[in-house]
Amino acid sequence: MTHRLKKEKNYSYIEAGEGTPIIVLHGLMGGLSNFDSVIKHFSQTGYKVIIPELPIYTKPLLKTNVKSFAGFLNEFIEFKGYDEVILLGNSLGGHIGLYYTKLHPSKVKALVITGSSGLYESAMGSGYTKRSDYEVIKKKAQDVFYDPEVATKEIVDEVYATVNDRNKLIKTLAIAKSAIRHNMANDLPKMQTPTCIIWGKNDTVTPPEVAVEFNELLPNSELYWIDKCGHAAMMEHPEEFNKILEAWLNNKNL
């Protein structure tokens, strides 16, 4: 991580650049460093990129859900004093972005989702029965990517530590249940926010048909594919991801 974590009030976040705020929402097992290339690129092209640490494992169990995380995001945006933001979310972060946009459409200039939950959740909280077996967890971490080499030892170690922490595992499963409960299928047709959908063609966590369904249900969306790419496009193909997003933002005058 090349950018320093700021700590203010109850928030920890990374911030770089000046201009229109892009708030990046990380996923369940996704660290802030997953977005290094996004922050580096867009902080130099007229945007202020902000990545808050979401309280995924720090809220009480009853508040460990999509709705509560969207509430946290609203408080953070108010704390920063932003009238309008662009939201960019991967996996659970995409779901939080979608839910927040449903509640506060006037505050979201645009939405960017990649490998987002919100329609299809079966892979999110499953497969931890053999969590003490490092090789099993390693395989699960590698399966997130098209190229297993992207799952570095550091990433595998972090996932292994998370699923073997009883408190974090309970909250992971609570979030998975919450994601099912907060299915967005009925909400999406009413959401007019310009939405850029960038998806890995080889995503096995949220398969390509999920992206197609998001694109069909959202009235103001465009779908872009990245080939030989799994669940975290901004990590696996950072240059292509940034190129697609920058062209889309320019096209929309955002």
N, C-alpha and C positions, 0 to 999 in steps of 0.2 A: 504494500500500500504506500503510494508516494505522497498522498495528501494527509494532512494532520486532522485528527478527530477533534472537533470543537465540542466543548461541553458547556451548555448554558441552560439554566433552570433545570428542568427534568429531561433535557434532550441531549443526545450525542449525535453529531452529524458531521458529514464532510461537505465542504462548500468550495466551489472554484468558479472563476469567471465572472463576467458582468453581463447583464441583459435580461431577457425574458427568463423567468425561473422554470427550469425543468426539475421536477421532484421525482427522484428515482426510488422505486419501491422494490426491495429485495424479496426473495422467496423464503421458504421455510428453512432450508438448509443453506441458503445462499448468503455468503458474506458480502460485505460492502466492496471488497476488492474484486468481485465478479464484474464490476462495472468500471474498472480502471480505464479501459479504452474509451468508454462513453464519456466519462468525466474529462479525460484528457482532450478528446476531440471537440466536444461541444462547448467546453469552457473557453476554447480558442476561436469559436465561430459565432460569437454574439449571444451566448446564453450563460446564465448563472445556473450551474448544476449543483443540486443539493441532494445528498443521500442520507436520510435519517436512519438511525438504528431503530427498527420497529420493536415494540415490547413483546415479542413473540413468547419469550419464556419468563417475563418478569411480571406480567399481570396475574391477579388471582385466577384460579381455574375457571370460575364462572364468567370471567371477563376475557377468557382466551378464545376469542371468536372473531370472525370477519367484521361484524358490525362494530365491535369495540375497537378494532384496529383502525377502522374508517373514522371513528370518533377521535382517536389519537391523532390521525392525520389532519383532521379538521382543526384540532387544538394547535398542532404544530404550524399549520399554514397561518392561523390567526396570530400566533406568537411571532412569526416572521413578518407579519404585516402585508402579506401578498393579497391583492385583489383577485388576480387570475393566474393560474399556473398551467403548465403542461405536465401531465402525469405519465410516467413510463414505468411499467411494472412487468416483472417476470414471475411466472408461476403464481404462488399465493399473492405476490405483490400486484400482479395484474388483476386478480379478483378484488383485492382491497381498492385498487384504482377504479374499477368498474362500479363497485358498491358506493364509493365516495361520490362518483360522478352522478349516480342515480339520485343521491341525497342532495347534492350541491351542484347542479348542472351549470349555474351561472359562474361558478368559480373555476371551471375547467375549460381552458381554451381548446385543448386537444388531449387525446388519450392515445397512448402507445402501449400495446400489449404483445407479449411474446411468451409462448408456452403457458398461457394463463389458465388457471382454474376458474370455475364459475359455471361450467356446463358439464364437465366430466371429471369425476374425482376419484375413480377407483384405485389409482396407483398411489395416492397421496399418503395414506396411513397404513399401508399393508406391507407385509414381508419382513416384520421385525421379530418374528418368533425365534430366529437363530441369531439374535443380535450380538451374542457374545463371540460368535465366530467371525474373526476379522476378515477372512477370505470371502465369506458370504456378503458382508457389508461392502467390501471392496468391489465385488461384482455388481452390487446394487448401485454403488456410486458411479461405476464405469458405464452402466446401462443408461444413465442420464444423457450421455454424450454419444454421438456417432463414432468419434475417435476415442477409444478408451484411454489413450495417453493423456487426454485433457484432465482426467481425474488424477491429479498429482497425489503423492503420498500425503501432503498437507491437507488436501480436500478429504481424502479417505479417512485420515486420522480424526478430522473434525466431525465427520458424519458418525464415525464409530463412537467417539466420546459423547456425542449428543444422544444417540439411541441407547447408550449404556448408562445414561444419567436418568434415573427413574422419574424424577420430576419433569425433565424435558420430554421424556417419552410419553408420559401421561398427557402433557400439553400438546405434543405432536398429534396424538390420537384425537384429542379434543378439537383441534383445528381441522383435522380431516372430517370429523362429523359436522362441524360448523360449515365447512365448505359445501357439503351435501345439502345441508339445511338452507343455505343461502344460494341456491341455484338461481341463475340470472335469466333463464330462458324467457320468462314472461315479462321481464323488465326491459330487455335489450331493444325490442321494437319501438319503445317510447323514447329512447335515448338518442338525441340528435347531435351529440358532440362529435366533431370530426375524429375519426379513430383510424390509426395506422396499425395493422395487424402484421407482424413479422414472425414467420414460423419456420422451424426446421422441418424439412421434408421427411426426416427420419426420426422425428420425436416419438418415442415410445411411451412417455409419461402422459402427455396430452397429444394423442395422435393427430395427423393432418386433418381428419374429418372434423375434429373439434374446431380448427381454424376456419374451415369451410362453413360450419354452422354459425360461428361468431359473425362471419362476414355476411351470411344470409339474414341473420336476425338484426344486426345493427344497420340502421337506415343510412348512415353516413360514414361507411367504412371502406377501406381498401386493403386488400390482402396481398402480401409479398412473401415469396418462398425463398428459402436458402437451402441449396442442395447439400447432401452429405453433412447434415447438421441435425443435432438432437434437440434437447429441451432448453438449452441455454445458448441461444444464437449469439448473444453479445459477447460470450466467452469463446465460443468455438470458431466463429467467423467474424471477429470484431470489425475488420475493415469493411466487409460487405454490409454488415448490420448498420454501421455508421453512414455508409454511402446511401443506402436505401432511406434511412431516416432523414438524413439531411436533405435529400432530393424531395421527399414528401413534405417536410416542413417548409422548404422554399416554395414549393408548388402551392401550398396553402397560405403563403405569406404569413407564417407564424414566427 
